[in-house]
Amino acid sequence: MKRFHVNVRIKDLTESVAFYTALFGTAPTVLKEDYAKWMLEDPRINFAISLHPENAGIEHLGIQAESPEELAEVYGRLKNAKAAVREEGKCTCCYAKSEKSWITDPQGVDWEAFYTFGSATVYGEGQNARSTAQPQNASAE
């Protein structure tokens, strides 16, 4: 099995190690004076792209739960990360019906914790609606 890799440039190692240790529920497997790495088996990764040519780059990162119970576990980790949690609740986003919450890491990168329970025919509704039409042939988040 292959593993997806994400590397985020950070400002403060101690603060970031504490944040990610809380978020992932485990200490790093490698810790150096300028580097830390977590080799995670759980969660697996969901990688998606969204067309935003006016502002390309990392949109957000996230942890997708496979059940409401797993979402509750991940939500508990968000609370332990000692940053403001923004509860979105049930929503339509990325052609999916989901329940989600958000947190921002010390570098300003947004993370979502979500559970998807259905698909949708639109990218989003409410705060997730797009102002311009986008292709709607993508798979659910």
N, CA, C and O atoms as CSV, one atom per row, in Angstrom:
chain,resi,resn,atom,element,x,y,z
A,1,MET,N,N,0.843,-1.170,0.000
A,1,MET,CA,C,0.000,0.000,0.000
A,1,MET,C,C,0.892,1.238,0.000
A,1,MET,O,O,1.906,1.288,0.696
A,2,LYS,N,N,0.501,2.232,-0.789
A,2,LYS,CA,C,1.237,3.482,-0.844
A,2,LYS,C,C,0.758,4.423,0.246
A,2,LYS,O,O,-0.340,4.270,0.781
A,3,ARG,N,N,1.588,5.389,0.564
A,3,ARG,CA,C,1.264,6.358,1.610
A,3,ARG,C,C,1.361,7.766,1.025
A,3,ARG,O,O,2.334,8.083,0.341
A,4,PHE,N,N,0.380,8.599,1.281
A,4,PHE,CA,C,0.394,9.988,0.856
A,4,PHE,C,C,1.235,10.805,1.821
A,4,PHE,O,O,1.195,10.567,3.028
A,5,HIS,N,N,1.994,11.760,1.310
A,5,HIS,CA,C,2.884,12.583,2.122
A,5,HIS,C,C,2.469,14.046,2.043
A,5,HIS,O,O,2.222,14.561,0.953
A,6,VAL,N,N,2.393,14.704,3.161
A,6,VAL,CA,C,2.144,16.144,3.247
A,6,VAL,C,C,3.229,16.740,4.128
A,6,VAL,O,O,3.526,16.211,5.200
A,7,ASN,N,N,3.825,17.847,3.676
A,7,ASN,CA,C,4.819,18.557,4.477
A,7,ASN,C,C,4.370,20.004,4.568
A,7,ASN,O,O,4.188,20.666,3.546
A,8,VAL,N,N,4.194,20.492,5.766
A,8,VAL,CA,C,3.762,21.863,6.013
A,8,VAL,C,C,4.926,22.641,6.609
A,8,VAL,O,O,5.530,22.209,7.591
A,9,ARG,N,N,5.241,23.792,6.013
A,9,ARG,CA,C,6.273,24.663,6.593
A,9,ARG,C,C,5.687,25.333,7.834
A,9,ARG,O,O,4.566,25.840,7.792
A,10,ILE,N,N,6.427,25.338,8.927
A,10,ILE,CA,C,5.921,25.838,10.208
A,10,ILE,C,C,6.787,26.965,10.745
A,10,ILE,O,O,7.902,27.186,10.273
A,11,LYS,N,N,6.262,27.675,11.737
A,11,LYS,CA,C,6.986,28.781,12.377
A,11,LYS,C,C,7.654,28.368,13.681
A,11,LYS,O,O,8.739,28.859,13.991
A,12,ASP,N,N,7.030,27.470,14.459
A,12,ASP,CA,C,7.523,27.098,15.788
A,12,ASP,C,C,7.374,25.598,15.965
A,12,ASP,O,O,6.256,25.083,15.967
A,13,LEU,N,N,8.501,24.879,16.115
A,13,LEU,CA,C,8.462,23.420,16.199
A,13,LEU,C,C,7.734,22.936,17.445
A,13,LEU,O,O,6.884,22.051,17.350
A,14,THR,N,N,8.044,23.491,18.599
A,14,THR,CA,C,7.426,23.035,19.845
A,14,THR,C,C,5.910,23.202,19.800
A,14,THR,O,O,5.170,22.275,20.128
A,15,GLU,N,N,5.452,24.374,19.396
A,15,GLU,CA,C,4.024,24.635,19.306
A,15,GLU,C,C,3.354,23.702,18.298
A,15,GLU,O,O,2.268,23.184,18.556
A,16,SER,N,N,3.993,23.489,17.164
A,16,SER,CA,C,3.418,22.643,16.121
A,16,SER,C,C,3.424,21.170,16.505
A,16,SER,O,O,2.462,20.458,16.218
A,17,VAL,N,N,4.486,20.702,17.147
A,17,VAL,CA,C,4.519,19.303,17.600
A,17,VAL,C,C,3.389,19.071,18.605
A,17,VAL,O,O,2.721,18.039,18.548
A,18,ALA,N,N,3.171,19.997,19.506
A,18,ALA,CA,C,2.077,19.857,20.477
A,18,ALA,C,C,0.731,19.826,19.765
A,18,ALA,O,O,-0.122,19.000,20.092
A,19,PHE,N,N,0.530,20.714,18.796
A,19,PHE,CA,C,-0.733,20.766,18.057
A,19,PHE,C,C,-0.989,19.459,17.319
A,19,PHE,O,O,-2.060,18.868,17.458
A,20,TYR,N,N,-0.003,18.997,16.527
A,20,TYR,CA,C,-0.215,17.789,15.724
A,20,TYR,C,C,-0.262,16.524,16.567
A,20,TYR,O,O,-0.967,15.579,16.215
A,21,THR,N,N,0.472,16.488,17.673
A,21,THR,CA,C,0.371,15.331,18.573
A,21,THR,C,C,-1.048,15.223,19.113
A,21,THR,O,O,-1.600,14.125,19.192
A,22,ALA,N,N,-1.639,16.348,19.482
A,22,ALA,CA,C,-3.032,16.335,19.956
A,22,ALA,C,C,-3.983,15.962,18.821
A,22,ALA,O,O,-4.880,15.140,19.009
A,23,LEU,N,N,-3.795,16.555,17.656
A,23,LEU,CA,C,-4.687,16.300,16.527
A,23,LEU,C,C,-4.665,14.836,16.102
A,23,LEU,O,O,-5.718,14.252,15.844
A,24,PHE,N,N,-3.474,14.236,16.025
A,24,PHE,CA,C,-3.346,12.859,15.568
A,24,PHE,C,C,-3.481,11.837,16.696
A,24,PHE,O,O,-3.652,10.649,16.427
A,25,GLY,N,N,-3.407,12.271,17.936
A,25,GLY,CA,C,-3.543,11.353,19.053
A,25,GLY,C,C,-2.333,10.481,19.278
A,25,GLY,O,O,-2.441,9.428,19.907
A,26,THR,N,N,-1.160,10.898,18.772
A,26,THR,CA,C,0.069,10.136,18.949
A,26,THR,C,C,1.273,11.052,18.757
A,26,THR,O,O,1.199,12.055,18.047
A,27,ALA,N,N,2.376,10.695,19.394
A,27,ALA,CA,C,3.613,11.467,19.280
A,27,ALA,C,C,4.261,11.218,17.914
A,27,ALA,O,O,3.959,10.220,17.258
A,28,PRO,N,N,5.139,12.111,17.489
A,28,PRO,CA,C,5.829,11.889,16.222
A,28,PRO,C,C,6.733,10.655,16.273
A,28,PRO,O,O,7.252,10.289,17.328
A,29,THR,N,N,6.908,10.024,15.104
A,29,THR,CA,C,7.805,8.872,15.022
A,29,THR,C,C,9.244,9.319,14.806
A,29,THR,O,O,10.172,8.565,15.102
A,30,VAL,N,N,9.448,10.532,14.296
A,30,VAL,CA,C,10.764,11.137,14.136
A,30,VAL,C,C,10.666,12.563,14.673
A,30,VAL,O,O,9.759,13.310,14.308
A,31,LEU,N,N,11.604,12.931,15.539
A,31,LEU,CA,C,11.628,14.287,16.082
A,31,LEU,C,C,13.069,14.781,16.110
A,31,LEU,O,O,13.913,14.218,16.807
A,32,LYS,N,N,13.344,15.836,15.348
A,32,LYS,CA,C,14.662,16.463,15.280
A,32,LYS,C,C,14.514,17.914,15.727
A,32,LYS,O,O,13.407,18.357,16.034
A,33,GLU,N,N,15.616,18.654,15.767
A,33,GLU,CA,C,15.535,20.047,16.210
A,33,GLU,C,C,14.795,20.946,15.227
A,33,GLU,O,O,14.326,22.022,15.599
A,34,ASP,N,N,14.688,20.511,13.975
A,34,ASP,CA,C,14.012,21.323,12.970
A,34,ASP,C,C,12.973,20.546,12.154
A,34,ASP,O,O,12.556,20.995,11.086
A,35,TYR,N,N,12.558,19.373,12.664
A,35,TYR,CA,C,11.729,18.474,11.848
A,35,TYR,C,C,10.996,17.480,12.737
A,35,TYR,O,O,11.530,17.014,13.743
A,36,ALA,N,N,9.781,17.166,12.354
A,36,ALA,CA,C,9.030,16.091,13.004
A,36,ALA,C,C,8.215,15.379,11.936
A,36,ALA,O,O,7.766,15.986,10.964
A,37,LYS,N,N,8.031,14.064,12.141
A,37,LYS,CA,C,7.272,13.268,11.175
A,37,LYS,C,C,6.390,12.281,11.919
A,37,LYS,O,O,6.811,11.656,12.892
A,38,TRP,N,N,5.157,12.153,11.444
A,38,TRP,CA,C,4.219,11.157,11.940
A,38,TRP,C,C,3.937,10.185,10.805
A,38,TRP,O,O,3.468,10.595,9.743
A,39,MET,N,N,4.216,8.901,11.014
A,39,MET,CA,C,3.893,7.861,10.031
A,39,MET,C,C,2.574,7.238,10.476
A,39,MET,O,O,2.556,6.319,11.295
A,40,LEU,N,N,1.477,7.743,9.933
A,40,LEU,CA,C,0.144,7.364,10.397
A,40,LEU,C,C,-0.497,6.285,9.533
A,40,LEU,O,O,-0.471,6.357,8.304
A,41,GLU,N,N,-1.062,5.302,10.184
A,41,GLU,CA,C,-1.872,4.295,9.499
A,41,GLU,C,C,-3.348,4.672,9.570
A,41,GLU,O,O,-4.149,4.283,8.720
A,42,ASP,N,N,-3.687,5.435,10.600
A,42,ASP,CA,C,-5.067,5.849,10.796
A,42,ASP,C,C,-5.051,7.318,11.181
A,42,ASP,O,O,-4.629,7.615,12.299
A,43,PRO,N,N,-5.464,8.238,10.368
A,43,PRO,CA,C,-6.368,8.034,9.233
A,43,PRO,C,C,-5.637,7.793,7.908
A,43,PRO,O,O,-4.496,8.215,7.720
A,44,ARG,N,N,-6.333,7.098,6.995
A,44,ARG,CA,C,-5.882,7.030,5.607
A,44,ARG,C,C,-6.180,8.402,5.002
A,44,ARG,O,O,-6.821,9.227,5.654
A,45,ILE,N,N,-5.741,8.661,3.793
A,45,ILE,CA,C,-5.912,10.013,3.255
A,45,ILE,C,C,-6.951,10.096,2.144
A,45,ILE,O,O,-7.132,9.148,1.379
A,46,ASN,N,N,-7.611,11.203,2.064
A,46,ASN,CA,C,-8.551,11.580,1.007
A,46,ASN,C,C,-7.970,12.831,0.380
A,46,ASN,O,O,-7.942,13.880,1.024
A,47,PHE,N,N,-7.505,12.752,-0.855
A,47,PHE,CA,C,-6.902,13.896,-1.538
A,47,PHE,C,C,-7.856,14.395,-2.598
A,47,PHE,O,O,-8.300,13.616,-3.442
A,48,ALA,N,N,-8.179,15.671,-2.576
A,48,ALA,CA,C,-9.109,16.257,-3.538
A,48,ALA,C,C,-8.535,17.548,-4.091
A,48,ALA,O,O,-7.727,18.211,-3.442
A,49,ILE,N,N,-8.962,17.899,-5.303
A,49,ILE,CA,C,-8.585,19.184,-5.876
A,49,ILE,C,C,-9.855,19.948,-6.210
A,49,ILE,O,O,-10.870,19.353,-6.572
A,50,SER,N,N,-9.795,21.274,-6.088
A,50,SER,CA,C,-10.905,22.165,-6.410
A,50,SER,C,C,-10.372,23.271,-7.307
A,50,SER,O,O,-9.323,23.848,-7.024
A,51,LEU,N,N,-11.073,23.565,-8.366
A,51,LEU,CA,C,-10.640,24.584,-9.311
A,51,LEU,C,C,-10.809,25.974,-8.709
A,51,LEU,O,O,-11.931,26.428,-8.482
A,52,HIS,N,N,-9.701,26.640,-8.456
A,52,HIS,CA,C,-9.646,28.009,-7.936
A,52,HIS,C,C,-8.414,28.687,-8.548
A,52,HIS,O,O,-7.453,28.967,-7.831
A,53,PRO,N,N,-8.424,28.955,-9.862
A,53,PRO,CA,C,-7.218,29.493,-10.501
A,53,PRO,C,C,-6.768,30.838,-9.950
A,53,PRO,O,O,-5.602,31.206,-10.093
A,54,GLU,N,N,-7.674,31.574,-9.323
A,54,GLU,CA,C,-7.312,32.881,-8.784
A,54,GLU,C,C,-6.515,32.783,-7.494
A,54,GLU,O,O,-5.904,33.768,-7.077
A,55,ASN,N,N,-6.505,31.612,-6.848
A,55,ASN,CA,C,-5.823,31.477,-5.558
A,55,ASN,C,C,-5.363,30.033,-5.374
A,55,ASN,O,O,-5.830,29.344,-4.467
A,56,ALA,N,N,-4.454,29.575,-6.226
A,56,ALA,CA,C,-3.985,28.185,-6.157
A,56,ALA,C,C,-3.108,27.971,-4.928
A,56,ALA,O,O,-2.478,28.911,-4.444
A,57,GLY,N,N,-3.064,26.743,-4.422
A,57,GLY,CA,C,-2.243,26.387,-3.267
A,57,GLY,C,C,-3.029,25.470,-2.349
A,57,GLY,O,O,-4.077,24.954,-2.738
A,58,ILE,N,N,-2.545,25.264,-1.153
A,58,ILE,CA,C,-3.243,24.390,-0.215
A,58,ILE,C,C,-4.561,25.049,0.178
A,58,ILE,O,O,-4.572,26.169,0.689
A,59,GLU,N,N,-5.645,24.366,-0.056
A,59,GLU,CA,C,-6.975,24.845,0.348
A,59,GLU,C,C,-7.172,24.565,1.834
A,59,GLU,O,O,-7.428,25.477,2.620
A,60,HIS,N,N,-7.050,23.300,2.207
A,60,HIS,CA,C,-7.149,22.871,3.601
A,60,HIS,C,C,-6.713,21.421,3.675
A,60,HIS,O,O,-6.553,20.754,2.652
A,61,LEU,N,N,-6.525,20.946,4.876
A,61,LEU,CA,C,-6.222,19.544,5.140
A,61,LEU,C,C,-7.334,19.021,6.026
A,61,LEU,O,O,-8.085,19.806,6.604
A,62,GLY,N,N,-7.451,17.699,6.145
A,62,GLY,CA,C,-8.516,17.197,6.988
A,62,GLY,C,C,-8.401,15.730,7.332
A,62,GLY,O,O,-7.570,14.995,6.799
A,63,ILE,N,N,-9.273,15.334,8.249
A,63,ILE,CA,C,-9.392,13.942,8.670
A,63,ILE,C,C,-10.831,13.533,8.445
A,63,ILE,O,O,-11.749,14.109,9.030
A,64,GLN,N,N,-11.029,12.535,7.593
A,64,GLN,CA,C,-12.364,12.038,7.283
A,64,GLN,C,C,-12.649,10.795,8.115
A,64,GLN,O,O,-11.933,9.797,8.032
A,65,ALA,N,N,-13.700,10.871,8.913
A,65,ALA,CA,C,-14.120,9.734,9.732
A,65,ALA,C,C,-15.032,8.827,8.918
A,65,ALA,O,O,-15.694,9.283,7.985
A,66,GLU,N,N,-15.069,7.549,9.267
A,66,GLU,CA,C,-15.922,6.606,8.568
A,66,GLU,C,C,-17.232,6.336,9.291
A,66,GLU,O,O,-18.063,5.572,8.801
A,67,SER,N,N,-17.427,6.962,10.464
A,67,SER,CA,C,-18.661,6.783,11.226
A,67,SER,C,C,-18.845,7.985,12.146
A,67,SER,O,O,-17.890,8.716,12.410
A,68,PRO,N,N,-20.060,8.194,12.633
A,68,PRO,CA,C,-20.270,9.269,13.609
A,68,PRO,C,C,-19.418,9.075,14.871
A,68,PRO,O,O,-18.982,10.051,15.481
A,69,GLU,N,N,-19.183,7.825,15.258
A,69,GLU,CA,C,-18.363,7.545,16.439
A,69,GLU,C,C,-16.913,7.983,16.218
A,69,GLU,O,O,-16.295,8.579,17.100
A,70,GLU,N,N,-16.375,7.679,15.024
A,70,GLU,CA,C,-15.025,8.131,14.713
A,70,GLU,C,C,-14.947,9.653,14.667
A,70,GLU,O,O,-13.954,10.237,15.100
A,71,LEU,N,N,-15.986,10.297,14.145
A,71,LEU,CA,C,-15.996,11.753,14.107
A,71,LEU,C,C,-15.929,12.325,15.520
A,71,LEU,O,O,-15.225,13.307,15.756
A,72,ALA,N,N,-16.646,11.729,16.450
A,72,ALA,CA,C,-16.611,12.177,17.846
A,72,ALA,C,C,-15.190,12.048,18.404
A,72,ALA,O,O,-14.733,12.924,19.139
A,73,GLU,N,N,-14.495,10.969,18.063
A,73,GLU,CA,C,-13.105,10.773,18.517
A,73,GLU,C,C,-12.191,11.860,17.949
A,73,GLU,O,O,-11.393,12.446,18.681
A,74,VAL,N,N,-12.306,12.127,16.655
A,74,VAL,CA,C,-11.479,13.150,16.025
A,74,VAL,C,C,-11.825,14.525,16.581
A,74,VAL,O,O,-10.933,15.343,16.807
A,75,TYR,N,N,-13.093,14.787,16.802
A,75,TYR,CA,C,-13.524,16.063,17.373
A,75,TYR,C,C,-12.880,16.267,18.754
A,75,TYR,O,O,-12.476,17.379,19.093
A,76,GLY,N,N,-12.786,15.203,19.535
A,76,GLY,CA,C,-12.116,15.290,20.830
A,76,GLY,C,C,-10.658,15.689,20.681
A,76,GLY,O,O,-10.129,16.431,21.509
A,77,ARG,N,N,-10.004,15.201,19.631
A,77,ARG,CA,C,-8.612,15.581,19.372
A,77,ARG,C,C,-8.512,17.058,18.996
A,77,ARG,O,O,-7.567,17.739,19.394
A,78,LEU,N,N,-9.478,17.547,18.233
A,78,LEU,CA,C,-9.474,18.970,17.884
A,78,LEU,C,C,-9.491,19.813,19.155
A,78,LEU,O,O,-8.746,20.787,19.271
A,79,LYS,N,N,-10.339,19.439,20.104
A,79,LYS,CA,C,-10.438,20.174,21.358
A,79,LYS,C,C,-9.100,20.156,22.109
A,79,LYS,O,O,-8.726,21.150,22.732
A,80,ASN,N,N,-8.374,19.020,22.050
A,80,ASN,CA,C,-7.083,18.904,22.731
A,80,ASN,C,C,-5.983,19.724,22.071
A,80,ASN,O,O,-4.949,19.972,22.691
A,81,ALA,N,N,-6.181,20.146,20.839
A,81,ALA,CA,C,-5.154,20.893,20.112
A,81,ALA,C,C,-5.076,22.357,20.545
A,81,ALA,O,O,-4.219,23.095,20.060
A,82,LYS,N,N,-5.943,22.778,21.435
A,82,LYS,CA,C,-5.906,24.113,22.052
A,82,LYS,C,C,-5.951,25.253,21.033
A,82,LYS,O,O,-5.162,26.197,21.096
A,83,ALA,N,N,-6.882,25.143,20.103
A,83,ALA,CA,C,-7.160,26.214,19.151
A,83,ALA,C,C,-8.676,26.295,19.013
A,83,ALA,O,O,-9.385,25.359,19.382
A,84,ALA,N,N,-9.164,27.386,18.496
A,84,ALA,CA,C,-10.615,27.568,18.350
A,84,ALA,C,C,-11.175,26.578,17.344
A,84,ALA,O,O,-10.682,26.483,16.220
A,85,VAL,N,N,-12.209,25.839,17.744
A,85,VAL,CA,C,-12.897,24.889,16.864
A,85,VAL,C,C,-14.147,25.578,16.336
A,85,VAL,O,O,-14.951,26.122,17.093
A,86,ARG,N,N,-14.287,25.540,15.012
A,86,ARG,CA,C,-15.467,26.122,14.370
A,86,ARG,C,C,-16.373,24.976,13.929
A,86,ARG,O,O,-16.043,24.235,13.003
A,87,GLU,N,N,-17.505,24.837,14.592
A,87,GLU,CA,C,-18.432,23.750,14.295
A,87,GLU,C,C,-19.354,24.162,13.155
A,87,GLU,O,O,-20.156,25.086,13.291
A,88,GLU,N,N,-19.230,23.462,12.029
A,88,GLU,CA,C,-20.093,23.737,10.888
A,88,GLU,C,C,-21.358,22.892,10.942
A,88,GLU,O,O,-22.411,23.317,10.465
A,89,GLY,N,N,-21.261,21.698,11.521
A,89,GLY,CA,C,-22.418,20.810,11.599
A,89,GLY,C,C,-22.712,20.165,10.257
A,89,GLY,O,O,-21.815,19.993,9.431
A,90,LYS,N,N,-23.975,19.807,10.040
A,90,LYS,CA,C,-24.378,19.165,8.790
A,90,LYS,C,C,-24.364,20.190,7.672
A,90,LYS,O,O,-24.858,21.306,7.834
A,91,CYS,N,N,-23.789,19.801,6.523
A,91,CYS,CA,C,-23.638,20.736,5.413
A,91,CYS,C,C,-23.528,19.991,4.093
A,91,CYS,O,O,-23.376,18.770,4.058
A,92,THR,N,N,-23.609,20.743,3.022
A,92,THR,CA,C,-23.329,20.233,1.686
A,92,THR,C,C,-22.079,20.947,1.203
A,92,THR,O,O,-22.051,22.174,1.109
A,93,CYS,N,N,-21.049,20.176,0.899
A,93,CYS,CA,C,-19.775,20.741,0.462
A,93,CYS,C,C,-19.040,19.685,-0.354
A,93,CYS,O,O,-19.068,18.502,-0.013
A,94,CYS,N,N,-18.389,20.104,-1.420
A,94,CYS,CA,C,-17.571,19.206,-2.241
A,94,CYS,C,C,-18.388,18.035,-2.784
A,94,CYS,O,O,-17.918,16.898,-2.813
A,95,TYR,N,N,-19.609,18.326,-3.210
A,95,TYR,CA,C,-20.512,17.332,-3.782
A,95,TYR,C,C,-20.849,16.215,-2.808
A,95,TYR,O,O,-21.082,15.075,-3.212
A,96,ALA,N,N,-20.874,16.547,-1.526
A,96,ALA,CA,C,-21.150,15.553,-0.487
A,96,ALA,C,C,-21.993,16.158,0.631
A,96,ALA,O,O,-21.937,17.361,0.886
A,97,LYS,N,N,-22.765,15.318,1.284
A,97,LYS,CA,C,-23.481,15.670,2.509
A,97,LYS,C,C,-22.604,15.199,3.656
A,97,LYS,O,O,-22.262,14.020,3.746
A,98,SER,N,N,-22.245,16.123,4.528
A,98,SER,CA,C,-21.304,15.806,5.592
A,98,SER,C,C,-21.688,16.511,6.878
A,98,SER,O,O,-22.551,17.388,6.902
A,99,GLU,N,N,-21.025,16.104,7.942
A,99,GLU,CA,C,-21.025,16.839,9.199
A,99,GLU,C,C,-19.573,17.159,9.465
A,99,GLU,O,O,-18.719,16.277,9.373
A,100,LYS,N,N,-19.270,18.431,9.801
A,100,LYS,CA,C,-17.857,18.791,9.942
A,100,LYS,C,C,-17.637,19.918,10.926
A,100,LYS,O,O,-18.535,20.696,11.249
A,101,SER,N,N,-16.406,19.968,11.385
A,101,SER,CA,C,-15.892,21.055,12.210
A,101,SER,C,C,-14.528,21.427,11.662
A,101,SER,O,O,-13.888,20.644,10.959
A,102,TRP,N,N,-14.092,22.639,11.996
A,102,TRP,CA,C,-12.833,23.174,11.485
A,102,TRP,C,C,-11.948,23.678,12.621
A,102,TRP,O,O,-12.436,24.072,13.679
A,103,ILE,N,N,-10.631,23.657,12.381
A,103,ILE,CA,C,-9.646,24.226,13.292
A,103,ILE,C,C,-8.508,24.765,12.423
A,103,ILE,O,O,-8.284,24.272,11.317
A,104,THR,N,N,-7.799,25.760,12.913
A,104,THR,CA,C,-6.664,26.325,12.182
A,104,THR,C,C,-5.394,26.059,12.985
A,104,THR,O,O,-5.336,26.334,14.184
A,105,ASP,N,N,-4.372,25.518,12.307
A,105,ASP,CA,C,-3.126,25.190,12.998
A,105,ASP,C,C,-2.291,26.456,13.235
A,105,ASP,O,O,-2.670,27.533,12.775
A,106,PRO,N,N,-1.168,26.340,13.941
A,106,PRO,CA,C,-0.368,27.523,14.271
A,106,PRO,C,C,0.165,28.292,13.054
A,106,PRO,O,O,0.532,29.460,13.182
A,107,GLN,N,N,0.212,27.661,11.891
A,107,GLN,CA,C,0.685,28.340,10.680
A,107,GLN,C,C,-0.439,29.006,9.894
A,107,GLN,O,O,-0.185,29.708,8.915
A,108,GLY,N,N,-1.689,28.785,10.324
A,108,GLY,CA,C,-2.823,29.355,9.607
A,108,GLY,C,C,-3.454,28.406,8.602
A,108,GLY,O,O,-4.300,28.823,7.810
A,109,VAL,N,N,-3.056,27.132,8.619
A,109,VAL,CA,C,-3.636,26.143,7.710
A,109,VAL,C,C,-4.931,25.613,8.322
A,109,VAL,O,O,-4.948,25.167,9.469
A,110,ASP,N,N,-6.013,25.666,7.548
A,110,ASP,CA,C,-7.300,25.142,8.020
A,110,ASP,C,C,-7.341,23.627,7.906
A,110,ASP,O,O,-6.910,23.054,6.905
A,111,TRP,N,N,-7.865,22.984,8.946
A,111,TRP,CA,C,-8.101,21.543,8.999
A,111,TRP,C,C,-9.584,21.317,9.231
A,111,TRP,O,O,-10.212,22.035,10.010
A,112,GLU,N,N,-10.146,20.319,8.556
A,112,GLU,CA,C,-11.525,19.937,8.819
A,112,GLU,C,C,-11.567,18.511,9.339
A,112,GLU,O,O,-10.773,17.663,8.932
A,113,ALA,N,N,-12.493,18.260,10.235
A,113,ALA,CA,C,-12.809,16.907,10.692
A,113,ALA,C,C,-14.224,16.669,10.208
A,113,ALA,O,O,-15.125,17.447,10.522
A,114,PHE,N,N,-14.436,15.587,9.435
A,114,PHE,CA,C,-15.756,15.406,8.848
A,114,PHE,C,C,-16.137,13.949,8.669
A,114,PHE,O,O,-15.290,13.058,8.599
A,115,TYR,N,N,-17.437,13.741,8.598
A,115,TYR,CA,C,-18.033,12.438,8.305
A,115,TYR,C,C,-18.994,12.655,7.147
A,115,TYR,O,O,-19.900,13.483,7.242
A,116,THR,N,N,-18.809,11.923,6.054
A,116,THR,CA,C,-19.668,12.043,4.883
A,116,THR,C,C,-20.715,10.941,4.922
A,116,THR,O,O,-20.393,9.763,5.079
A,117,PHE,N,N,-21.991,11.348,4.775
A,117,PHE,CA,C,-23.081,10.373,4.842
A,117,PHE,C,C,-23.939,10.372,3.585
A,117,PHE,O,O,-24.996,9.741,3.566
A,118,GLY,N,N,-23.512,11.058,2.546
A,118,GLY,CA,C,-24.263,11.045,1.292
A,118,GLY,C,C,-23.596,11.917,0.249
A,118,GLY,O,O,-22.673,12.673,0.551
A,119,SER,N,N,-24.072,11.805,-0.982
A,119,SER,CA,C,-23.539,12.621,-2.065
A,119,SER,C,C,-24.518,13.739,-2.396
A,119,SER,O,O,-25.675,13.707,-1.975
A,120,ALA,N,N,-24.054,14.718,-3.144
A,120,ALA,CA,C,-24.872,15.860,-3.540
A,120,ALA,C,C,-24.587,16.171,-5.005
A,120,ALA,O,O,-23.537,15.807,-5.534
A,121,THR,N,N,-25.522,16.841,-5.648
A,121,THR,CA,C,-25.353,17.192,-7.057
A,121,THR,C,C,-24.769,18.580,-7.242
A,121,THR,O,O,-24.510,18.991,-8.373
A,122,VAL,N,N,-24.553,19.316,-6.146
A,122,VAL,CA,C,-23.945,20.648,-6.201
A,122,VAL,C,C,-22.682,20.653,-5.362
A,122,VAL,O,O,-22.529,19.839,-4.451
A,123,TYR,N,N,-21.766,21.581,-5.673
A,123,TYR,CA,C,-20.533,21.677,-4.901
A,123,TYR,C,C,-20.832,21.988,-3.445
A,123,TYR,O,O,-20.265,21.374,-2.542
A,124,GLY,N,N,-21.726,22.946,-3.220
A,124,GLY,CA,C,-22.058,23.310,-1.852
A,124,GLY,C,C,-23.305,24.144,-1.769
A,124,GLY,O,O,-23.812,24.641,-2.775
A,125,GLU,N,N,-23.793,24.292,-0.557
A,125,GLU,CA,C,-24.955,25.118,-0.264
A,125,GLU,C,C,-24.605,26.004,0.919
A,125,GLU,O,O,-23.700,25.686,1.690
A,126,GLY,N,N,-25.311,27.105,1.066
A,126,GLY,CA,C,-25.043,28.008,2.186
A,126,GLY,C,C,-23.647,28.568,2.098
A,126,GLY,O,O,-23.247,29.054,1.040
A,127,GLN,N,N,-22.887,28.515,3.188
A,127,GLN,CA,C,-21.543,29.093,3.202
A,127,GLN,C,C,-20.592,28.372,2.269
A,127,GLN,O,O,-19.527,28.906,1.958
A,128,ASN,N,N,-20.942,27.155,1.802
A,128,ASN,CA,C,-20.079,26.399,0.898
A,128,ASN,C,C,-20.453,26.574,-0.568
A,128,ASN,O,O,-19.831,25.958,-1.434
A,129,ALA,N,N,-21.452,27.397,-0.866
A,129,ALA,CA,C,-21.875,27.602,-2.253
A,129,ALA,C,C,-20.796,28.346,-3.022
A,129,ALA,O,O,-20.086,29.186,-2.469
A,130,ARG,N,N,-20.685,28.028,-4.286
A,130,ARG,CA,C,-19.749,28.733,-5.159
A,130,ARG,C,C,-20.489,29.845,-5.870
A,130,ARG,O,O,-21.654,29.686,-6.235
A,131,SER,N,N,-19.821,30.974,-6.071
A,131,SER,CA,C,-20.453,32.109,-6.728
A,131,SER,C,C,-20.505,31.951,-8.239
A,131,SER,O,O,-21.304,32.615,-8.900
A,132,THR,N,N,-19.664,31.079,-8.802
A,132,THR,CA,C,-19.690,30.824,-10.231
A,132,THR,C,C,-19.898,29.347,-10.462
A,132,THR,O,O,-19.550,28.523,-9.616
A,133,ALA,N,N,-20.461,29.013,-11.600
A,133,ALA,CA,C,-20.733,27.605,-11.919
A,133,ALA,C,C,-19.428,26.846,-12.070
A,133,ALA,O,O,-18.469,27.357,-12.648
A,134,GLN,N,N,-19.391,25.649,-11.561
A,134,GLN,CA,C,-18.230,24.785,-11.661
A,134,GLN,C,C,-18.678,23.452,-12.249
A,134,GLN,O,O,-19.847,23.092,-12.106
A,135,PRO,N,N,-17.792,22.709,-12.902
A,135,PRO,CA,C,-18.153,21.384,-13.404
A,135,PRO,C,C,-18.681,20.529,-12.265
A,135,PRO,O,O,-18.153,20.587,-11.155
A,136,GLN,N,N,-19.712,19.739,-12.521
A,136,GLN,CA,C,-20.330,18.948,-11.467
A,136,GLN,C,C,-20.178,17.455,-11.720
A,136,GLN,O,O,-21.071,16.682,-11.375
A,137,ASN,N,N,-19.072,17.034,-12.311
A,137,ASN,CA,C,-18.867,15.617,-12.563
A,137,ASN,C,C,-17.844,15.001,-11.620
A,137,ASN,O,O,-17.360,13.895,-11.860
A,138,ALA,N,N,-17.519,15.704,-10.562
A,138,ALA,CA,C,-16.523,15.211,-9.599
A,138,ALA,C,C,-17.171,14.272,-8.601
A,138,ALA,O,O,-18.383,14.315,-8.385
A,139,SER,N,N,-16.360,13.430,-7.998
A,139,SER,CA,C,-16.837,12.515,-6.950
A,139,SER,C,C,-16.956,13.241,-5.641
A,139,SER,O,O,-16.379,14.314,-5.468
A,140,ALA,N,N,-17.700,12.670,-4.712
A,140,ALA,CA,C,-17.868,13.261,-3.370
A,140,ALA,C,C,-16.545,13.273,-2.630
A,140,ALA,O,O,-15.672,12.436,-2.862
A,141,GLU,N,N,-16.415,14.236,-1.739
A,141,GLU,CA,C,-15.235,14.376,-0.895
A,141,GLU,C,C,-15.062,13.102,-0.117
A,141,GLU,O,O,-14.123,12.982,0.670
